[in-house]
Amino acid sequence: MMSKKNINRNVAMFVAGVTLAATLASCGGETPTATTTPAATGAAPTAAAPAASNLSGNVTIDGSSTVAPLSKAVAEDFAKASPGVKVPVGTSGTGGGFKKFCAGDTDISNASRPIKKAEEEECKKNGVEFVEIPVAIDGLTVVVNKENTWAKCLTVAELKTMWSPDAQGKITNWNQIRPDFPDTKLALLGPGADSGTFDYFTEAINGKSKVSRTDFQPSEDDNIIVKGVQGDKGGLGFFGVAYYEENAATLTALEIDGGAGCVAPTSENINTGKYSPLSRPLLIYIKKKAYDRPETKAFVDFYIANQSKLAKEVGYVALPSAADALIAERIKTGKTGSTFHDAKAGTPIIDLLK
């Protein structure tokens, strides 16, 4: 089966890429490199950072399957300039990725949700300092079968009726969600419990991550969720907007009413946070000691400089231009640790950067 990244890189997507950057300057006044870089000057990179062709080594990445297509695209293009550097990208899920990262086993962790306080504390306990870099904006997209002609928009309260722990074994038909919906069996599908997508969705809808009914079909493979919804008239699932776009011909995306009316998961609505509460940041976490190695520094600098172009290819959403100055300030101050873990689900990225 073709990977998400390979599919997305061969299909023109509707959304723009993200130009984001972050510093990897260390704490305590120490600097990871004596060379002048965009991070050192406080200016956001605007062009591809050159990667020295004589570099060698390994840069290990694991974590979110949602962020993996972007990291794989970056690794693929980076390899053209630095073939001696190997950049394997694993997909053990956001939670699984942080376990490896905070144990010191990986250099970079892909994450489809911000790091949790407990995970940050685990990193600290193990001496793993990190820099948190948002790399794109995503909108979790709720999809139904094409034969579903009754559901066009669902409120957050209706989604909670479907997905709350109290719904387990009780909410089994569509007419229990809304009386004018048909008496059709409700078939729920979603990411597994180690997925950052699952965490973000359950926090946004049910008020707390991992608090959900468990009698649904879970899978870390979005293809399985797609096929499940495609094969069941009463099916409903959710995943990132990029993967919906790849399957838009065979699935219907629902509008979501977060309290201000029905809103579709379009590029503009996700970017501004209007698609609330299911707009979310996608991030990478870089181990500071790994960044001190020249091959990791070259890869990360390349990642930052090429995010806009490559994020577009894999279908994620751009930050507004107003974010540039805020990103430059982050670069200049050299902040380590997380500024995202306490953010409320659906908070606009521009507010988080402030």
Secondary structure by P-SEA (a helix, b strand, c coil): cccaaaaaaaccccbbbbbbbbbcccccccccccccccccccccccccccccccbbbbbbbbccccaaaaaaaaaaaaaaacccbbbbbbcccaaaaaaaaaaccccbbbbcccccaaaaaaaaaacbbbbbbbcccccbbbbbcccccccccccaaaaaaacccccccccccccccccccccbbbbbbbbccccaaaaaaaaaccccccccccccbbbccaaaaaaaaaacccccccccaaaaaaccccbbbbbbccccccccccaaaaaaccccccbbbbbccccccccccaaaaaaaaaaaacaaaaaaaabbbbccccaaaaaaaaaaaccccccccccccccccccccc
